Amino acid sequence: MSTAPWTSEDPQPGDFDEVLATIESEYVERHKGDPAATLRILVSVEGEDARRLERIAEARGATPHDVVAELLRDADRPAA
């Protein structure tokens, strides 16, 4: 097991077995690993929040996607 599988750039087989064992089997699908795989997370923004996001993106000359990606990158940086 890795020392920190949740943050490791290369989690190893078995790293998450203990956690997966706590999840009901009906919610788990097992697949062979794919080193070329990517993860896509869909974020839903509605109402006034969606309008705010559009205004921020327009003011920056960016897309809402770019603004969300930048916010996530900024949130991961240590405070000055």
N, C-alpha and C positions, 0 to 999 in steps of 0.2 A: 504494500500500500504506500502511496506517496505520502510525504509529510503533510502536505496541504492540497489534497486533490481538488478542492473547490477553486483554488487560484492557480494551480499548476498549469503551465502551458502544454504539458504532455501527461494528462491523467492516464493511469495504467489500468489494465483489466482488473476488476475486483475492487477498485477504489470506492465505488459507490454501492457495492453489494449490500452492506449493512443498512444503508438508507433505503435502497430499493426493496429490501425484505419487509420494510414497514408499510409499504404501499400495497393496497389490495391488487391482486393479480389482474383483475379486469381493467385496471387503468395503466397497465405496463405492456409495451410492445418491445420485443427483443429483435434486434437487427445486427448483422455483422457491421463492424466499424468501417467507415469510409473516410480516409484521410483527406479527400477532396470535398467533403461535406461542408456546408455552411449552415448557419442558423439565422433564421429570419423571425423577427418578433414584430407583430402587428400592433400598433398603438392606435387606439380609437380616441379621437378628441372631438367633442361635440359642443354645440351651442356657442356661448360667449367665449369659451376657451378656444374653440376652433377659429373664431373671428380674431381673437387676440394673436393666435399663432400666425394667421394669414397676414395681419398687419405687421408683425415683427419681421416676417420673411420678406414682405414687400419693402419695408424700410431698409433692410439689409441687401436687397437685390438678390435674394436667395429663394430657394423653395422651402416649404414647410419641412420637408424631409431633412434638408441641410441644417435648418435651425434646431430640430430635435437632436440630430446627430451631434451638433456642436454643444448643445446643452449637456448631453450625456458625457462627452469627452471632458468638458469643463468640470462636471461633477466628480470625475474620477481623479482630477489633479489635486495634489495636496494644497492646503491653504498657504498663502504667503506668510 
